[in-house]
Amino acid sequence: MKYRRQERETVILYNEAEENATVCTFNRKLKKKLEKMAARYPDRILLKEISAGGNCVTYILPKSCVTIYPPHTDEWKDTMRKRATSAEEE
């Protein structure tokens, strides 16, 4: 079955009582990232389910893996670009 873009969601669930979060996603890039993380940390990141004909995956992972960052300013981007350039030169 083919899903419309609006139907291909990513849902992240966690509560304050448990240590783990559940991530259910259709996003290809995030699925690949979770797959690599699960291979590297099989004791901490678990593939729980593959559904929707393989289009959607659900992983259980530590809440510490879920982070939210503020938007990056142009000044921050310039600083990071300069650091990367100077690191390459060393």
Secondary structure by P-SEA (a helix, b strand, c coil): cccccccbbbbbbccccccbbbbbbccaaaaaaaaaaaaacccccccccccccccbbbbbbbcccbbbbccccaaaaaaaaaaaaaaaac
